[in-house]
């Protein structure tokens, strides 16, 4: 097994397009792998969790997850063999599947502690998940909570670019073995 973790980029519903911090990180950061889904528009929990699990198990060692929106929720459903490989998770703007019928298959959201270090990042004005709900997730999962003011859904529309704060949070999860994770590496 490799001692340096692989960064897994886990997009949410409808994927993360150009200009999204996940897309910028995928292009710029070494040892990053983007999880692909067969259906980005009509997601099912079974298919998404299966693809995420397979991607984790294909990596040579431990992984750190950088998930967005529905990708955060899919991460909480992982089976034990995948969870055992996770070093940490950055869970950004988690979705509230009870608010959108197309995401209902991911409901109810698991409210059990995660067995790895995790950071939930939420915005005070996210239109898809209230900061209160995100805070409840963080408490239930045993995650650290970072609250951003007026950052929307923390996506390309939020104008974050390569998102230096996110990179710093990611660095804290990756550990000191990854000295190359600096904003200068990002496009």
N, C-alpha and C positions, 0 to 999 in steps of 0.2 A: 504494500500500500504506500502511496505517496504521502509524504509528511505535510506538503503544502496543500491546503484545501482548494477545491475547484469552486469557482463562483457560479452558481446556477441562477440565471435570470428567469423569473417565473411571471410572465405577463398575465394580465387579467382579461376579462371579457372584451372581446373585439381586438385583442392583441395590443401592442404598444407601437405606434407608428413612428415615422421620422421625427426627430426633435424631442422625443420622450427620453427622459434620463435613462430608462432601461435600454433603449436602442443605442444611445451614445456610449453607455458603459459596455454593451456587448461588443461594439466596434473597437473600443479603445483599451479595455482592460485585459491583461494576460490571464490565461486560464479561466476564461468565462465561457459558459455554455448556455445557450438560450433554449428553454423548453418549448417544444412545438406541440400544438394541439391539432387534432383532426378537424374540429369544428369550433371556430372562435365565436360564431354568432349564436348558436343554440347549444350551449354547453351542458354536458351531463357530468354529474359528480363521478360516476364510475369511470368514464373515459378519461377525464382530466386527471384524476388521482392515479389511474393506471399509467398514463404517459409520464407524469411527474415521477412516480415510483421507478419506472423503467429508466428514466434519465439519471436519477440518483444512483441506481445500482450499476449503471454503465461506467460511472466515473472510477478512476483508479484508487480513490481514497475517500477522505472526508469531504463534505461539501458545506458551503455557506450559501444560504438562499437569500436572494433579493427579490421579494415578491411584491406585486402590486394588485390591489383591488381583489378580484375573485381569485387570483393566484394565492393570496394570503389564506383565504378560506380553504382552498384545495390543499394547501400545505398542512392545515390542522387535521385533515382526514388521513394522513399517511399511515401505512401499516408499520408495525414494529421493525421490520428488516430495513425499511428506508429511514425511519427515525434514528436508528442506531448509527447511521452514517452522517447525520447532520451535526455540524459543529456550532452553528448559530443561524439565526434568521432575522433579516430586516423585513418587517411586514408593514408595507406602506399603503396608506389609504384603504384599509380593508373594506370589502364590500359588505353591504347589509342585504343578503339574499331575500329577506322577507319583504323588502321594499319594491322588488321587481319580479314579476311573474316568470320571466324567462330564466331567472336564476334560482327559482324555488327548489330545484332539485338539491341545492346545497344547504337547504334549511332543514332542521335547525342547525345552527352553527355549534360545533363542539365547545363546551365550556369546561374543559379539563386542562390542568397545567401541562405545558410543553416540557419535555425532558432536556431541553437544550436552551442556551441563552437566546433570548429574543427581544427585539425592540419593535414596538408598534409606533408608527408615525402617523398622526392624524391631523387634519386641518379643522379650524374652527368653523369653516364654511363649506365643507365638502357636501356637494349636493346628493351624493350617493350613500353616505353613511354619516350620521351625526357624530360629533366628537364624544358625546355621551356614550353612544353605543360602542365606539372604538375604545373608549376607556373601560367599558365593561368587559370587552374582549381582553384587553391588556391585563386587567386584574385576574380574570379567569385563567388566562394562559400563563400567568406568572411573568409577564413581559414588562420590560421597562417601557415607559410611555414618553413620547416626545410630541408636544402639541405645537403646531405651527399656526400662526395667525393669518387668516385670509389667503391660504394657498390652494383653495379649491380642491380638486381631486388629486392634487400633487402629480400632475401629468404634463404633457407638452403645453396644454392650454394655460397652465399655471406660470409659464415663462421661466422655469427653473434652469433651463439649459442642462449642463452636466451635473448640476446640483451638488455643490461642494459640501454642504452639510450632510447630505446623504452619503457621500464618499467617506466623510469622517466617521459617521456611524458604522458604515461597512468596514472600515479599517479596524474599528474596535472589535468587530466580530471575527475578522480574518486572522487577527493576531500579528505579532511582530515579524512573522516569517514572510510577510508580504510588503517589503519596503517600496514597491513600485506603485502602490495605490495612492497617487497624489493627483490633484486637479490638473497638473501639467501634462499628465498622460492622456487626459480626456480631450477629445476633439473640440 
